Amino acid sequence: ADEIKAAMKDDAFLLIDLRDKAERERHGLIPGSIHAPYADLAENLGSGGLLHGLAAASDKTVVFYCAYGERSAMAVQAAREAGLNKAKHLKGGVDSWRKENGAIEAPS
């Protein structure tokens, strides 16, 4: 969480929120993150998919997060298998982000 907070100042990461709409509404989100639900991960990582396109258009590291870090860890593996080698995840998810006093905002 600390590494991501510091890197956000330099715009070095693409933060990808894997949680579903209800989770985002209930718990808020990390400002600047892109919503790409885990259920749509394979489609988003495929050729022509949202995440594939974003990663190809920038040199930024894709950082996945979810509630507690389980889905995001699996997303990193899937991203790497899809050729996105600059993929990481937020260990402990948005829960650890909150514990480190990271900013949270309500979804729009």
N, C-alpha and C positions, 0 to 999 in steps of 0.2 A: 504494500500500500504506500509506503514512504517513497519508494522508487518511482512509482507512477505519479504520485502527487508532485514530485520534483520535476519529472519529465513533462508534465502537463504545461508547465510554464514555457517550455521550449517547443511545444506542439509536436513532440516526437512519436506519439502513439495515436492509433485509432482505437478508441475504446468501444468494444462491442458488447452490448447488454443482451445476454441470451435468455433472460427471464421472460415469462409470458406477460401479457398485458395486465392481468390481475395482480401479479407480483409487483410490477412497476407501480401500479396505482396505490397499492397498499404500503409499499416500503420506500417509494421514491427512487430516484436514479442519480447516477454520477453525472454532473453537468458535462455536456459535450459528447456524451456517448450516443452511439447509433444503435437503434433497436433492430436486432436480427434474431428472432426467437430460435431457440435450440431445435424446435420441431422442424424448422426450415433450413437447418444447417447444410445438409447435403446439397440442396438446390442453390443456396447462397455461395457455397464454395466451388461449385461447378463452373465450367466455362460459360461466361455470360452472366454469372450470378453476381449479386450485389457485392459480397465480400471479395470475390475474385477480382472484380473490376476495381474496387477501391484500393486493394493491395497492389494491383498492377499499375495504377495511376499515381501512386506515391511510393516513397521509399520508407514509409513509416512502419513501425512494428505494430502488428495487430495484437491487441490485448483483449482477451475475452474475460467476461465476468458473469457470474450468476449469483445465486443466493449464498451458497457456502463453498463453492469451488469445485464441486464434482462435475457438473456439466461442462464447465469451462476447461477443466483438465482434459476431458474427452474431446472437446472442440479443438484444442491445440494439436492433439494427435491427428484428428481428421484434417485439419488445415495443412499440416506438414505432409500428410499423404496426398493432398491435393496440390502440392508444390509451393505452398506458402510457408517458406522456411523461417520467416521473421514473425513467428506467432508465440505468444506467451499467454499466461493467465494470471488473474489476481487471486493468489492463494487465500482461501478463506472467504472469497467472494465479497459481496457488498456488506456482509456482516463484519468482516475484518476492516473494511473501509470505514464503516461507522465507528468501530472501536479505536481507529487511528485518527478520529476527528476529521475524516474526509468530508468534503461538501456533498450535500444531498439536496436535490430539488424535486419538486412535484412534476410529474409528466404533463406536457401541454396537450 
